């Protein structure tokens, strides 16, 4: 065997041991080399395909473009080109190959060398992943919440359209930057505090009210969940996902609703308050009329006494004048006036004090809300609620107060707290009215027992009654909005839900209901003396 034959044999062995497909095409676009890997990919034997047009391996729809491409390749230099080409197998199965082509110039002619591999499955996988990625992006972009994700190096790799709108910052200015370097106008101190507190424990944390600056430079509030991404299988931290929502309008709406509900409560109490004020005003008016008449009679009597004294002083007095005065004193019932006038003044003073108390309570109750906690006397707040609701409970209950006189001043939102206490007292009075309204003896009254005491790190307020109580089956529902056990038109189901929001959400406190020792319901409220991490 000559050298040329050995070379051809070695070349053939080499080509057939290459894992990639190898095809050589001549100037007439005919296949002249077709290795074993190519046979496996296309299903043709080399004997079947050598001498055939290369276009036989191409779908008919791509013939024109591939033919043009082959002609350009034959007329080009030794330039390598890598690209993806649609192909078709012997059994008419369409596949995708990735090929690298080169132009070969030899003594016998010009050829195209194509080294390729079947990437059909790989392409399908990539296409599927791309499709899933696109779907994921569409899903993330359609979510109505703000999404920000950082990787394990604190670099932002996700910033969805809601986040762009919330901060007024395009993602191009954020993605790829470290979180601290991103132009996000929010309370960084609070964000990093929560990350530091929970991040090491891989715990989800919740910031209910995070201040941020809106695109128009106005101040806003967002609610945000900080979710560490932790791979348990690899025991490795992967980053953090921030899921947030602009709650500025929601908070404003909630404030307006709470104010409307409070005004509604005041409206319901207005008739009773007017009655409570009207009663003392009536007897003050009666006493004033009595005092005015008594004053006129007394003034006339005093004038006659002065005239008599003048006559006596000049020696003109007589026994008749003394008798006239004695008769006038008897007609005036002067001894009665001496006894009744001080009582009338005392009653009037007491009545005006009662009016002042009611007006003061109304003024306190109607005071505008504050944005930060202020020192509050819990006992005084309860007295205010009791005064405001007098007409609600006085016909159906006696109120027994057991206030701890050494109760510390408590940081709180007074408006919300007053409203919560009012709702609890009114709720108790309605429960008693429901129980005792059918009693044969209308003089029977229930009891509303209100107690305060100091517990560990909190002030505890207990409002108990001896009404019909709260069945255990509905205790989990009574704080739900619009839930009510009253007849239609008797209750909106908002009182206890607003009370729950004021105590738990606003003050991070606790409220629960249990059986009262007196047989009715007992509401237990705890207001923390210090800030807590989360409401119980």
KOLLONU-864325 format. One record per residue (C-alpha): residue number from 1; residue in one letter; x, y, z. Coordinates in pm, 1 decimal. Each point is the difference from the previous one (the first is absolute). Layout:
<recs>
REC   zati   numi          X          Y          Z
REC    NUM      A          X          Y          Z
...
</recs>
This chain:
<recs>
REC   zati   numi          X          Y          Z
REC      1      X        0.0        0.0        0.0
REC      2      X      141.6      339.3     -101.0
REC      3      X       39.6      313.1      210.3
REC      4      X     -308.9      158.4     -155.0
REC      5      X     -209.8     -303.5       85.5
REC      6      X      131.6        3.5      358.6
REC      7      X      -80.7      368.2       32.4
REC      8      X     -352.8      -52.2     -128.1
REC      9      X      -47.3     -293.2      238.1
REC     10      X      128.1      193.8      297.0
REC     11      X     -217.0      296.3      -93.2
REC     12      X     -303.8     -224.6      -25.9
REC     13      X       73.4     -160.1      339.3
REC     14      X       43.7      343.8      154.9
REC     15      X     -324.9      133.1     -144.7
REC     16      X     -194.0     -303.5      118.5
REC     17      X      130.9       37.1      354.4
REC     18      X     -100.5      363.9       29.3
REC     19      X     -314.0       33.1      211.1
REC     20      X     -124.8      296.4     -203.3
REC     21      X     -149.3      -43.9     -344.6
REC     22      X      230.0       86.8     -291.9
REC     23      X     -124.2       74.5     -352.7
REC     24      X      206.8      125.5     -293.8
REC     25      X     -179.6      161.5     -296.2
REC     26      X      150.7       65.8     -343.6
REC     27      X      -55.5      292.1     -234.2
REC     28      X     -314.0     -162.2     -140.2
REC     29      X     -136.2      -14.6      356.7
REC     30      X       29.7     -380.3       -1.3
REC     31      X       98.2     -195.3      307.1
REC     32      X      342.8     -160.4      -34.1
REC     33      X       73.7      -89.1      366.3
REC     34      X     -254.2     -124.7      256.1
REC     35      X      143.5     -144.4      322.4
REC     36      X     -151.6     -251.6      244.9
REC     37      X     -125.1      270.5      239.1
REC     38      X     -181.6      165.6     -292.1
REC     39      X     -157.4     -336.7      -85.7
REC     40      X     -134.0      -29.5      356.0
REC     41      X     -138.8      351.3       -3.4
REC     42      X     -172.7      -15.6     -341.3
REC     43      X      -73.6     -372.3      -32.3
REC     44      X      167.9      -33.7     -342.4
REC     45      X      294.9     -225.5      -70.8
REC     46      X      293.8      160.8     -173.6
REC     47      X      -68.6     -218.5     -305.4
REC     48      X     -356.8      138.0      -16.5
REC     49      X       86.9      365.5       33.5
REC     50      X      344.4       51.9     -160.8
REC     51      X      -45.3      156.7     -342.1
REC     52      X     -343.1      138.8       93.6
REC     53      X      -81.3      369.6       29.8
REC     54      X       62.5      147.5      344.2
REC     55      X     -343.7      156.0      -26.9
REC     56      X     -141.6     -350.0       54.7
REC     57      X       86.9       52.3      367.2
REC     58      X     -189.8      331.1       11.5
REC     59      X     -379.2       55.7       26.8
REC     60      X     -152.7      123.3     -325.0
REC     61      X     -105.7      327.2      164.2
REC     62      X      367.0       84.2       67.0
REC     63      X      149.1     -108.7     -335.4
REC     64      X       26.2      346.2     -152.8
REC     65      X      167.4      163.8      298.1
REC     66      X      243.8     -291.4       53.8
REC     67      X       92.1      -12.7     -370.8
REC     68      X       81.8      369.7        2.9
REC     69      X      202.8      -50.4      313.1
REC     70      X      197.3     -291.3     -149.9
REC     71      X       82.6      201.9     -311.7
REC     72      X      128.2      285.7      213.0
REC     73      X      205.8     -243.3      205.4
REC     74      X      159.6     -150.2     -315.3
REC     75      X      100.3      345.8     -115.6
REC     76      X      137.6      112.1      334.2
REC     77      X      337.5      -32.7      167.1
REC     78      X       92.0     -251.6      269.5
REC     79      X     -245.0      172.5      234.9
REC     80      X     -162.8     -210.2      269.2
REC     81      X     -369.6       46.6       56.9
REC     82      X     -208.4     -140.0      287.3
REC     83      X     -375.2       -6.3      -19.6
REC     84      X     -314.3     -202.2       52.5
REC     85      X     -157.1     -167.7     -305.9
REC     86      X     -334.6     -179.8      -25.4
REC     87      X       50.6     -350.8     -140.0
REC     88      X     -202.4     -309.3      -87.1
REC     89      X       81.8     -365.8       57.7
REC     90      X      -56.3     -302.0     -224.1
REC     91      X     -328.5      -70.8      181.2
REC     92      X     -110.2      361.6      -60.0
REC     93      X       50.4      105.2      360.6
REC     94      X       93.3      367.6       28.7
REC     95      X      301.8       70.8      216.4
REC     96      X      220.0      297.4       79.9
REC     97      X      376.5      -22.8      -43.7
REC     98      X      268.9      237.9      111.5
REC     99      X      273.6       11.1     -263.1
REC    100      X      335.9      159.7      -50.5
REC    101      X       95.6       29.2     -366.9
REC    102      X      328.7       74.9     -173.4
REC    103      X       96.1       40.2     -365.0
REC    104      X      273.8     -235.2     -118.8
REC    105      X      210.1       84.1     -308.6
REC    106      X      176.1     -308.6     -141.9
REC    107      X      174.6     -103.7     -320.3
REC    108      X     -308.6     -188.8     -103.6
REC    109      X     -252.3      277.8       73.7
REC    110      X     -184.0      204.5      263.4
REC    111      X     -187.1     -175.1      281.5
REC    112      X     -208.2       90.6      302.3
REC    113      X       83.0     -178.6      325.0
REC    114      X     -287.3      -13.6      250.2
REC    115      X       53.8     -131.9      352.8
REC    116      X     -332.5      -19.0      184.9
REC    117      X     -197.0     -149.7      285.2
REC    118      X     -370.2      -65.1       60.0
REC    119      X     -131.1      265.1      242.1
REC    120      X     -368.1      -80.5      -43.6
REC    121      X      -56.1     -106.2      362.3
REC    122      X      230.9      268.4      131.6
REC    123      X     -181.0      258.1     -210.8
REC    124      X     -338.1     -125.7      120.3
REC    125      X      120.8       20.3      359.1
REC    126      X      135.5      350.1      -52.6
REC    127      X     -319.8      105.2     -173.7
REC    128      X     -204.0     -147.8      284.2
REC    129      X      213.8      177.6      258.1
REC    130      X      -27.1      322.7     -197.4
REC    131      X     -375.0      -45.2      -20.4
REC    132      X      -18.8      -68.9      373.0
REC    133      X      222.8      297.4       65.5
REC    134      X     -225.0      217.4     -215.7
REC    135      X     -307.0     -135.9      178.1
REC    136      X      164.2       62.0      336.7
REC    137      X       81.0      355.3     -100.7
REC    138      X     -356.0       49.8     -122.4
REC    139      X     -126.7     -142.4      327.7
REC    140      X      232.6      215.0      208.5
REC    141      X      -87.6      306.2     -205.7
REC    142      X     -371.9      -68.5       37.1
REC    143      X       19.4      -29.6      378.9
REC    144      X     -152.4      305.2      160.1
REC    145      X      264.6        7.7      272.1
REC    146      X      348.2      144.1       -0.5
REC    147      X      271.2     -264.3      -45.0
REC    148      X      369.0       60.2       63.0
REC    149      X      251.3     -285.1       21.5
REC    150      X      362.8       12.8      102.3
REC    151      X      250.8     -283.3      -33.5
REC    152      X      240.2     -128.8      262.9
REC    153      X      233.5      294.7      -67.6
REC    154      X     -278.3      257.5       53.7
REC    155      X      -16.7       77.1     -373.9
REC    156      X     -349.3       70.7     -135.2
REC    157      X      -97.9     -241.6     -278.4
REC    158      X     -376.8       53.8       -5.2
REC    159      X     -189.6      329.4        1.8
REC    160      X     -352.2      -37.7     -138.2
REC    161      X     -216.0      272.7     -163.3
REC    162      X     -194.9       61.5      322.4
REC    163      X      328.0       77.5      175.3
REC    164      X       88.7      236.0     -285.4
REC    165      X     -331.4      183.6       37.5
REC    166      X       16.5        1.4      379.2
REC    167      X      342.0      165.0       16.6
REC    168      X       -7.4      175.7     -336.7
REC    169      X      330.0     -166.0      -93.5
REC    170      X       53.6     -209.0     -319.9
REC    171      X      144.9     -346.2       56.7
REC    172      X      302.4       88.1     -212.3
REC    173      X      113.2      229.8      281.8
REC    174      X      -46.2     -270.4      262.6
REC    175      X       67.1     -350.5     -135.3
REC    176      X      365.2      -93.9       36.6
REC    177      X       60.9      238.3      288.5
REC    178      X       50.2      -87.8      362.3
REC    179      X     -314.9       62.8      202.9
REC    180      X      154.3      283.9      201.2
REC    181      X      118.9      171.6     -319.4
REC    182      X     -342.8       -7.8     -167.1
REC    183      X     -186.9      332.5      -23.0
REC    184      X     -289.6     -115.5      218.6
REC    185      X     -149.3      263.0      231.8
REC    186      X     -121.2     -206.2      292.3
REC    187      X       83.7      -36.2      368.2
REC    188      X      335.9     -176.3      -44.9
REC    189      X       62.5      -20.4      375.3
REC    190      X     -322.0     -193.0       56.2
REC    191      X       57.3     -230.3     -299.3
REC    192      X      353.4      -95.1      101.9
REC    193      X     -105.0      -38.4      363.0
REC    194      X     -258.0     -262.3     -100.6
REC    195      X      248.5     -173.6     -231.3
REC    196      X      253.7      -14.5      282.8
REC    197      X     -257.6     -125.7      252.3
REC    198      X     -150.1     -274.0     -213.4
REC    199      X      250.7      -69.5     -275.4
REC    200      X      233.4     -210.3      209.9
REC    201      X     -295.4     -213.6      112.1
REC    202      X     -140.5      -34.0     -352.3
REC    203      X     -334.4      128.5      130.7
REC    204      X     -261.3      193.1     -193.4
REC    205      X      -55.3      345.1      149.5
REC    206      X     -276.7      251.4      -53.1
REC    207      X       23.2      378.9        6.5
REC    208      X     -354.4      132.8       23.1
REC    209      X       73.0      368.8      -55.2
REC    210      X      320.1       88.2     -183.6
REC    211      X       41.4      363.4      -95.4
REC    212      X      113.9       76.3     -354.2
REC    213      X        4.8      288.8     -243.3
REC    214      X     -224.8      -14.9     -303.7
REC    215      X      103.0      109.4     -350.8
REC    216      X     -172.2      337.3       57.4
REC    217      X      210.3       45.5      319.5
REC    218      X     -304.2      -47.9      221.3
REC    219      X       25.9     -228.2      301.2
REC    220      X     -154.2     -343.9      -11.0
REC    221      X      -33.1     -321.4      198.3
REC    222      X       61.3     -351.1     -121.6
REC    223      X      -55.5     -339.3      154.7
REC    224      X      286.9     -236.1      -72.5
REC    225      X       88.9     -365.6       57.1
REC    226      X      370.9      -86.0       11.2
REC    227      X       43.7     -365.2      -98.9
REC    228      X      351.6     -149.8       24.8
REC    229      X       69.5     -255.0     -276.0
REC    230      X      178.3     -293.0      155.0
REC    231      X       87.1     -328.8     -170.1
REC    232      X      -46.5     -265.1      266.7
REC    233      X      154.5     -275.6     -215.4
REC    234      X      321.4      196.2      -50.0
REC    235      X      -24.7      172.3      338.3
REC    236      X       72.5      324.1     -181.5
REC    237      X     -138.0      353.9        4.8
REC    238      X     -120.0      101.8     -348.1
REC    239      X     -128.1      353.2       53.7
REC    240      X     -313.5      187.1      106.4
REC    241      X     -336.0       65.2     -163.7
REC    242      X     -181.6      321.7       91.7
REC    243      X     -376.0      -12.8      -60.3
REC    244      X     -170.2      333.9       61.5
REC    245      X     -309.4      209.1      -55.0
REC    246      X      -62.2      373.2        6.8
REC    247      X     -257.7       36.4      277.8
REC    248      X      -11.3      380.4        6.9
REC    249      X     -350.9       21.4     -144.7
REC    250      X     -110.5     -304.3      196.2
REC    251      X      116.3      165.6      322.4
REC    252      X     -171.7      324.3      -93.2
REC    253      X     -318.0     -193.7      -79.6
REC    254      X       27.5     -193.4      325.9
REC    255      X       38.6      326.0      192.4
REC    256      X     -301.4      147.3     -177.8
REC    257      X     -203.9     -314.8       68.3
REC    258      X      101.5        0.5      364.3
REC    259      X      -88.0      368.5       24.8
REC    260      X     -333.1      -65.5     -172.6
REC    261      X      -71.8     -288.5      235.5
REC    262      X       90.2      219.0      295.5
REC    263      X     -229.0      273.7     -127.7
REC    264      X     -268.5     -263.0      -45.6
REC    265      X       51.5     -108.4      361.0
REC    266      X      -17.6      360.3      115.2
REC    267      X     -316.1       43.6     -203.4
REC    268      X     -158.2     -301.2      169.5
REC    269      X      101.4      135.5      339.7
REC    270      X      -99.4      358.6      -76.9
REC    271      X     -363.7      -35.9      109.7
REC    272      X      107.6     -160.1      326.1
REC    273      X      264.4      263.0       60.7
REC    274      X     -254.9      273.7      -72.3
REC    275      X     -230.6     -162.1      255.2
REC    276      X      280.7      -22.6      255.8
REC    277      X       76.4      368.4      -49.0
REC    278      X     -367.0      103.2      -15.2
REC    279      X      -88.1     -143.6      342.5
REC    280      X      249.9      204.9      204.9
REC    281      X      -65.9      303.9     -218.6
REC    282      X     -373.6      -26.6       81.8
REC    283      X       43.6       -5.2      374.5
REC    284      X      265.5      271.7      -21.9
REC    285      X     -255.0      212.2     -188.2
REC    286      X     -269.2      -77.3      262.2
REC    287      X      237.7       87.2      282.5
REC    288      X       98.0      324.3     -169.1
REC    289      X     -367.9       94.2      -33.8
REC    290      X      -52.4      -81.0      369.3
REC    291      X      309.0      200.5       96.4
REC    292      X     -113.3      295.8     -209.7
REC    293      X     -343.7        7.9      171.7
REC    294      X      157.5      -49.4      342.7
REC    295      X      241.1      282.9      -72.3
REC    296      X     -280.8      241.5      -88.4
REC    297      X     -200.0      -90.1      313.5
REC    298      X      310.5       21.4      217.1
REC    299      X       93.7      334.1     -154.2
REC    300      X     -346.8      143.1       84.2
REC    301      X       25.6     -130.8      356.2
REC    302      X      350.1      145.7       38.8
REC    303      X     -122.6      342.7     -120.8
REC    304      X     -276.9        1.6      263.5
REC    305      X      248.5     -102.1      268.9
REC    306      X      228.4      285.5     -104.6
REC    307      X     -293.4      246.7       14.5
REC    308      X      -93.3     -116.3      347.8
REC    309      X      359.3       27.2      119.1
REC    310      X       15.3      353.3     -135.0
REC    311      X     -318.2       94.3      187.8
REC    312      X      126.5     -157.1      321.1
REC    313      X      327.3      184.1      -33.4
REC    314      X     -185.9      335.2      -23.4
REC    315      X     -241.6      -87.1      280.0
REC    316      X     -301.5      -45.2     -226.8
REC    317      X      -31.0     -376.5       18.9
REC    318      X     -311.6     -164.0      133.8
REC    319      X     -144.3     -338.7       88.4
REC    320      X     -208.0      -10.3     -319.5
REC    321      X      314.6       -5.3     -222.0
REC    322      X      140.8     -293.7      192.6
REC    323      X     -327.1     -192.3      -43.8
REC    324      X        1.2       72.4     -376.9
REC    325      X      350.2     -142.5      -31.0
REC    326      X      -91.7     -307.1      200.9
REC    327      X     -303.3      -59.2     -220.4
REC    328      X      205.0       44.6     -317.7
REC    329      X      265.4     -243.9      125.7
REC    330      X     -271.4     -255.7       63.5
REC    331      X     -146.5       51.0     -348.7
REC    332      X      341.9      -42.0     -159.6
REC    333      X       59.1     -316.4      202.3
REC    334      X      344.6      138.5       59.5
REC    335      X      114.0     -305.1      195.3
REC    336      X      -81.8     -213.8     -306.3
REC    337      X      207.2      230.9     -219.5
REC    338      X      291.8      -16.9      239.9
REC    339      X       -8.2     -379.7      -29.3
REC    340      X      -82.3      -39.5     -371.3
REC    341      X      207.7      271.8     -165.0
REC    342      X      337.2     -162.0       90.1
REC    343      X     -133.5     -335.8     -123.2
REC    344      X     -114.6      155.8     -328.2
REC    345      X      343.0      153.6      -48.1
REC    346      X      168.7     -331.2       83.7
REC    347      X     -226.1     -193.9     -238.4
REC    348      X       63.8      249.7     -277.5
REC    349      X      373.9      -21.1       53.7
REC    350      X      -17.3     -379.5       -3.2
REC    351      X     -209.1        3.5     -318.4
REC    352      X      242.0      231.1     -175.8
REC    353      X      289.4     -219.3      108.5
REC    354      X     -178.1     -299.1     -151.7
REC    355      X      -52.9      191.3     -324.2
REC    356      X      365.1      103.9        3.5
REC    357      X      102.4     -363.0       54.1
REC    358      X     -208.2     -120.4     -295.1
REC    359      X      121.4      283.4     -223.6
REC    360      X      359.2      -65.4      106.1
REC    361      X      -39.9     -369.5      -74.3
REC    362      X     -144.8       80.7     -340.6
REC    363      X      288.4      236.8      -67.8
REC    364      X      251.9     -266.6       97.2
REC    365      X     -175.5     -267.0     -202.6
REC    366      X      -22.5      223.8     -306.3
REC    367      X      363.8      108.8       13.3
REC    368      X      181.6      -49.0     -333.8
REC    369      X      214.8     -309.1      -41.2
REC    370      X      375.4       26.6       49.1
REC    371      X      269.1     -173.9     -202.7
REC    372      X      219.6      -89.0      295.1
REC    373      X      -69.4     -141.5      341.9
REC    374      X      -46.0      247.3      284.4
REC    375      X      -23.9      -54.5      377.7
REC    376      X     -353.3     -113.7       89.5
REC    377      X     -168.8      -49.1      337.8
REC    378      X     -187.9     -326.6      -59.1
REC    379      X     -230.2       52.9      300.1
REC    380      X      -94.2      346.3     -124.3
REC    381      X      -59.7     -137.0     -352.5
REC    382      X     -240.9     -256.8      144.8
REC    383      X     -180.3      272.0      200.3
REC    384      X      -39.1      195.2     -323.9
REC    385      X     -153.1     -300.6     -176.9
REC    386      X     -231.8      -62.2      297.0
REC    387      X     -120.0      363.5       -2.2
REC    388      X      -58.1        1.9     -374.5
REC    389      X     -200.0     -323.1        7.1
REC    390      X     -209.4       78.7      312.5
REC    391      X     -330.6       -2.1     -182.1
REC    392      X       85.4     -338.9     -153.0
REC    393      X       53.2     -180.8      330.2
REC    394      X     -176.6      191.4      278.0
REC    395      X     -342.7     -158.6      -66.0
REC    396      X      132.8     -356.9      -22.2
REC    397      X      308.8      -17.9      218.2
REC    398      X      199.5      121.4      292.2
REC    399      X      366.0       66.9      -64.6
REC    400      X      247.0     -119.9      257.1
REC    401      X      348.4      146.7      -29.7
REC    402      X      308.7     -161.8      147.8
REC    403      X      282.2      216.3     -129.6
REC    404      X      359.9      -42.9      111.2
REC    405      X       91.2      346.3      133.8
REC    406      X      369.8      -69.4      -55.1
REC    407      X      -40.3      -81.5     -368.6
REC    408      X      289.8      150.2     -199.7
REC    409      X      -56.2      247.5     -279.1
REC    410      X       -8.7     -205.3     -319.7
REC    411      X      131.3       94.4     -347.8
REC    412      X     -301.4      -31.6     -229.1
REC    413      X     -212.8      152.3     -273.1
REC    414      X     -272.9      165.2      213.8
REC    415      X     -259.8       34.7     -273.3
REC    416      X        7.4     -366.5      -97.6
REC    417      X       17.5     -110.9      363.9
REC    418      X     -303.4      210.1      101.9
REC    419      X     -194.9     -141.1     -290.2
REC    420      X       96.2     -358.3       88.7
REC    421      X     -106.9       44.8      364.8
REC    422      X     -328.6      160.6     -109.0
REC    423      X      -76.2     -295.3     -229.5
REC    424      X       65.4     -250.1      280.2
REC    425      X     -230.3      182.7      243.9
REC    426      X     -275.4       45.0     -259.0
REC    427      X       36.3     -364.8     -102.9
REC    428      X      -42.1     -108.0      365.6
REC    429      X     -305.1      225.7       47.3
REC    430      X     -163.7     -145.2     -313.0
REC    431      X       62.3     -352.6      129.9
REC    432      X     -166.5       92.7      331.1
REC    433      X     -291.5      170.8     -174.0
REC    434      X      -52.9     -314.3     -205.5
REC    435      X       -2.5     -217.7      312.1
REC    436      X     -204.7      214.7      238.0
REC    437      X     -244.1      166.9     -241.3
REC    438      X     -241.9     -289.9       38.8
REC    439      X       23.9       -5.5      379.5
REC    440      X     -333.1       46.7      183.9
REC    441      X      159.5      240.2      245.1
REC    442      X      126.3      294.9     -204.5
REC    443      X      202.8      119.4      296.8
REC    444      X      242.4     -292.1      -38.0
REC    445      X      330.2      120.7     -136.5
REC    446      X      310.7     -179.2     -110.2
REC    447      X      356.2       74.7      100.3
REC    448      X      290.3      127.0     -207.1
REC    449      X      319.3      -54.2      193.3
REC    450      X      304.8      196.3     -123.3
REC    451      X      341.5      -69.9      148.6
REC    452      X      353.0      116.3      -66.8
REC    453      X      327.5     -142.4      124.8
REC    454      X      366.5      -21.8      -86.9
REC    455      X      134.3     -326.0     -142.7
REC    456      X      344.3      -82.5     -132.9
REC    457      X       91.7      277.8     -247.2
REC    458      X     -365.8       83.6      -66.2
REC    459      X     -310.5      169.3      137.7
REC    460      X     -295.5     -237.8       20.9
REC    461      X     -359.9      114.8      -34.4
REC    462      X     -285.4     -242.1       67.3
REC    463      X     -359.9       79.7      -97.1
REC    464      X     -241.1     -262.6      136.3
REC    465      X     -377.8      -27.7        7.1
REC    466      X     -264.2     -244.1      119.1
REC    467      X     -179.0      -12.5     -332.4
REC    468      X      -56.6     -299.8     -223.9
REC    469      X      371.4      -39.7      -79.7
REC    470      X      177.6      -92.9     -322.7
REC    471      X      -36.5     -365.1     -112.1
REC    472      X      335.9     -169.0      -46.1
REC    473      X      -94.9     -100.9     -354.8
REC    474      X        3.6      362.6     -119.8
REC    475      X      282.6      143.8      210.2
REC    476      X      239.6      -24.5     -293.5
REC    477      X     -242.1      201.1     -216.9
REC    478      X     -116.6      285.6      220.7
REC    479      X      295.7      219.7      -96.0
REC    480      X      -59.8      -57.3     -373.1
REC    481      X     -130.3      297.2     -190.7
REC    482      X     -379.5        5.0      -50.3
REC    483      X      -53.2     -302.9      227.3
REC    484      X     -289.8       60.6      237.5
REC    485      X     -241.7     -207.4      204.4
REC    486      X     -251.8      283.1       21.2
REC    487      X     -319.9       20.9     -198.0
REC    488      X        0.5      176.0     -336.1
REC    489      X       22.9      373.4       50.2
REC    490      X      131.7      -36.6      354.4
REC    491      X      369.5      -29.7      -73.2
REC    492      X      246.6       48.1     -284.4
REC    493      X      259.8     -245.0      129.5
REC    494      X      266.0      270.1       -8.0
REC    495      X       37.7       90.5      367.4
REC    496      X      205.7     -297.5      116.8
REC    497      X      197.4      -22.3     -326.0
REC    498      X      104.6      363.5       39.9
REC    499      X       77.8      -65.6      366.3
REC    500      X      219.2     -293.8     -104.2
REC    501      X      178.2      215.3     -259.3
REC    502      X       57.8      277.9      255.8
REC    503      X      140.9     -235.6      265.0
REC    504      X      186.0     -263.2     -204.3
REC    505      X      103.1      177.2     -320.5
REC    506      X       45.2      354.4      124.4
REC    507      X      133.9      -65.5      350.2
REC    508      X      155.8     -345.5      -56.2
REC    509      X     -203.4     -113.8      297.9
REC    510      X     -233.2     -288.9       69.5
REC    511      X     -375.4      -42.8       31.5
REC    512      X     -186.3     -318.1       86.4
REC    513      X     -338.9     -107.7      127.5
REC    514      X      -82.4     -263.6      258.4
REC    515      X     -275.6      -85.5      245.5
REC    516      X      -66.7      255.5      271.4
REC    517      X      -12.8     -119.4      362.4
REC    518      X     -339.0      175.6        8.8
REC    519      X     -130.5     -223.2     -277.7
REC    520      X       34.0      224.1     -303.8
REC    521      X      298.8      100.1     -211.4
REC    522      X      336.7      132.1      108.3
REC    523      X      214.3      196.5     -244.1
REC    524      X      367.2       20.3       93.6
REC    525      X      211.1      272.3     -158.0
REC    526      X      375.5       39.2       40.1
REC    527      X      179.7      316.9     -107.4
REC    528      X      380.4      -40.9       -3.6
REC    529      X      206.0      252.8      194.6
REC    530      X      284.9      -47.5     -247.4
REC    531      X       15.1      -63.7     -373.7
REC    532      X      -35.5     -367.6      -93.6
REC    533      X      122.8     -188.7     -304.9
REC    534      X     -341.2     -121.8     -101.5
REC    535      X     -354.3      -14.1      118.5
REC    536      X     -103.3     -311.4      186.1
</recs>
